[in-house]
Amino acid sequence: MSERAARLTIGAVSGVVLAVVGALLLGPKAGTVGGGLDVSALPSLNAFLNGTSAVLLSIGYVLIRRGNVTAHRACMVSAFGVSTLFLISYVIYHSQAGSVRFTGQGPIRLVYFFLLVTHVVLAAVIVPLALTTLYRAWSERFDRHRRIARWTLPIWLYVSVTGVVVYWMLYHG
């Protein structure tokens, strides 16, 4: 695949993902697409998937620093797979349940909304970043892969960890 084709594909996939998630979050109240599925367990699953992604990303970073390219690749591809499962589960949940309101009061409310806003903005940013980073590794353009991975890793880790924190504050806070 040419660099231009890859950029167009990454842009198209990122645009579709952002449009679907944006429509779910900003659109009308969720309906009962799919016959009103019981999605009550999905927020916990989503937090687990986010946490798993963070662990895989961290292990993958340590592995590449130690020169273990094969294990690094396995961790990063697994992190991408887990994040993809998260996205599917997230879309299913929000298509059925809509958004859940944060009920915390006082200063914790500001903390929650700061984390939520930064999480959402960076989650949108990470889609094309992660796809580009993976594409560059897959196409063996390792110099370009390393340059973008320096940005992708901390943003992806932040999104994964804050996803767990937002879940915890929303459902257990």
N, C-alpha and C positions, 0 to 999 in steps of 0.2 A: 504494500500500500504506500502510495506517495505521501510525502509530508502534507501536501495540500489536501489530499483526500482524507487523511487522518484528522487534520484540523476541522474540516467540514463535518466529518462524522462525529467527532467529539463535541463540536458546537451544537449539532442537531440533537444528539443524545442528551446533552446538558440542558438544552432548551426545553425538550420534552419533559424531562424530570422536573425542572423548575416550574414549568407551566402546570403540571399535574399537582405538585405539592402546593403551589400558590393557589390554584383553584380550590383545593381542599381546605386550605387555611383561611382564605379570604372570600370564598364563594358562599352561596347559601348554605343553611344548616344541612348537615348530612342526612341522607335518606336511608332507605333500607335496601340498598343495592345488594343483590345476592340473597334476598329473602330474609333479611334481618339476622345475620350471623351473630353468634355469641362471641364477642371480641374482648370480653372482660380480662382475659389473661394476656392480651397482646402488649399492654404497656410494660408489664414485667418482662416479657420476652424481649421487647425492644431494648430495655435497660440492660438485660443480660447480653444481647448482641452488641450493643455499644461498648460495654465493658470488655467483652471478648475481643472486639476490634482493637481497643486500646492496648490490651495485653499483647496481642499478636504484633501490632506495630512496634511496641517497645522491644519485644524479643527480636523482631526482625532488624531493628536498629542495632542492637547489641551484636547480633550475628554478623552483620556487614562490617561493623567496626573490627570484628575478630577475623574478617576475611572469609567467612563461610558463606559464599555466594549462593550455593544451592539451597541451604536452609533459609537464608534471607529471602530468596525468591519464594519459597514455599510459604513462609510467614506472611509476606506481603500479598501474595495472591489469595491466601486464606483470609486475610484482613479485608481485602476487597470483596471476596465472596460473602463474608459475614455482614459487611456493610450493605451489600446488595440485598441480602435477606432482610436486614433491618428496614431498608427502604420499602420493600414489598409489604412487609408486615405493617409498617407505619401508614402506608397508603390504604391498606385494607382497614386498619383500625379507624383512621380518620374519615374514611368513606362511610363507615357505619356509625361511629360514635360522635363525630364532630370534635370540637375542642373542649377541653376541660378547663374550667376557670380556677385560677389560683385564689385560695381563700385566706392566705396568710395576711396578717396586718402588721403595721409598724415598719421599722427599718428593713425587716426581712423581705418585705414586698419589693423594695428598691433593689435589693441583692438579686432576688428572683428575676425581676424584669431585665436587669442588666445582663445576667447570665443567659436568659432566654433570647434577648435581642442579639447578643454577640454570637450565641450558638446558631441561631437561624441564619444570620448574615454569613457567617463563616461556613455553615453547611451548604449554602448556595455556592460559595466560592470553591469549596473542596471538590465538587463534582467534576468540573473541567480540569482542575489541578490534578486530581488523582488519576483521571483517565489519561491525561497527557503524560504524567510520570510513568504510568504503567506502559503506555505505548512506547515511550522512549527506551525503556528497559527491554521491552519485547523486541523492538527493532534494533537492539544492540547499539544504540546511540548513548553510550554510558556517560560520556562527558556532559551531554545535555540532560541526561537523566539525573545525574548528581546535582547539577545546578538547580533544577526545579524541585528535586526531592528535599533539598534544604528548606524550602518553603512549605512543601506539601506535608511533610511529617509533623511539624509542630501544629499546623492548622488542623490536620486530621485528628491528631491526638486531642487537641482542645475540644473539637466537636464531639468526639467520642466520650471524653470524660464529662464534659458539661451536659451531654445527653443523659448520662446517669444521674448527675447532680440535679438537673431539672426534674427528672422523673421522681427522684427521692423527695424533693421539696414539694412537688405537686401531689403525690400520692401518700407520702408518709410524714410530711412536715407538720 
